């Protein structure tokens, strides 16, 4: 004979071959809150040719790499890449 243990949302029957849980599933009754969205950083790239400087800001590296390659074709050289401290949520 199996022993029955009641709990909120179902029961556990011990003594059976599987110790199965019967009744309403309670596993997702209290789901975890959604994680916060990842921060979106803004980056600034500076290139220079002689006394002429050019800057670009973007939130993706792909856009800045594309800008840098285009400016390199025009004779500019890479000076610096910096992350601006305005991570948005």
C-alpha positions as CSV (number, residue, x, y, z in Angstrom):
1,X,0.0,0.0,0.0
2,X,1.4,3.4,-0.9
3,X,1.6,6.3,1.5
4,X,0.0,9.6,0.1
5,X,1.5,13.0,1.0
6,X,-0.7,16.0,0.0
7,X,0.7,19.4,-0.9
8,X,-0.6,22.5,-2.5
9,X,-1.4,21.6,-6.1
10,X,-1.2,17.8,-5.9
11,X,0.1,14.9,-4.0
12,X,3.1,12.6,-3.8
13,X,2.5,8.9,-3.6
14,X,5.5,7.2,-1.9
15,X,5.9,3.5,-1.9
16,X,5.1,3.1,-5.5
17,X,7.7,2.2,-8.1
18,X,8.2,5.7,-9.4
19,X,7.3,8.1,-6.5
20,X,5.4,10.0,-9.1
21,X,3.8,13.4,-8.5
22,X,0.0,13.5,-9.3
23,X,-2.3,16.4,-9.6
24,X,-1.8,20.0,-10.7
25,X,1.7,20.8,-11.8
26,X,3.2,23.5,-9.6
27,X,6.6,23.8,-11.2
28,X,5.8,27.1,-13.0
29,X,3.5,28.6,-10.5
30,X,6.0,31.3,-9.5
31,X,8.1,32.0,-12.6
32,X,11.2,34.0,-12.3
33,X,11.0,37.7,-13.5
34,X,12.3,38.4,-16.9
35,X,16.0,39.5,-16.9
36,X,16.7,43.1,-17.6
37,X,17.6,43.9,-21.2
38,X,21.3,44.1,-22.0
39,X,22.9,47.5,-21.9
40,X,23.4,49.3,-25.2
41,X,26.7,51.1,-25.3
42,X,27.7,53.9,-27.6
43,X,31.1,53.8,-29.1
44,X,33.1,56.7,-30.7
45,X,35.8,56.1,-33.3
46,X,38.3,58.9,-34.2
47,X,40.4,58.9,-37.4
48,X,42.8,61.5,-38.6
49,X,44.5,62.7,-41.8
50,X,47.0,65.4,-41.2
51,X,45.2,68.1,-39.2
52,X,41.8,66.9,-40.3
53,X,39.9,64.6,-37.8
54,X,36.7,62.7,-38.3
55,X,34.6,61.0,-35.7
56,X,31.7,58.6,-35.8
57,X,29.5,57.2,-33.0
58,X,27.4,54.1,-33.2
59,X,26.0,51.3,-31.0
60,X,27.5,48.5,-33.1
61,X,31.1,47.7,-33.9
62,X,30.1,46.7,-37.5
63,X,29.0,50.2,-38.3
64,X,32.3,51.6,-36.9
65,X,34.4,49.1,-38.8
66,X,32.6,50.0,-42.0
67,X,33.3,53.7,-41.3
68,X,37.0,53.1,-40.5
69,X,37.5,51.1,-43.7
70,X,35.8,53.8,-45.8
71,X,38.0,56.5,-44.2
72,X,41.1,54.3,-44.6
73,X,40.4,54.3,-48.4
74,X,40.4,58.1,-48.2
75,X,43.8,58.2,-46.5
76,X,42.7,58.6,-42.9
77,X,44.3,56.6,-40.1
78,X,42.9,55.1,-37.0
79,X,43.5,57.2,-33.8
80,X,41.2,55.8,-31.1
81,X,38.1,53.9,-30.2
82,X,36.3,54.7,-27.0
83,X,33.2,53.5,-25.2
84,X,31.0,56.3,-24.0
85,X,29.7,56.0,-20.4
86,X,26.0,56.1,-21.2
87,X,24.9,52.5,-21.2
88,X,21.2,52.6,-21.7
89,X,18.8,50.1,-20.3
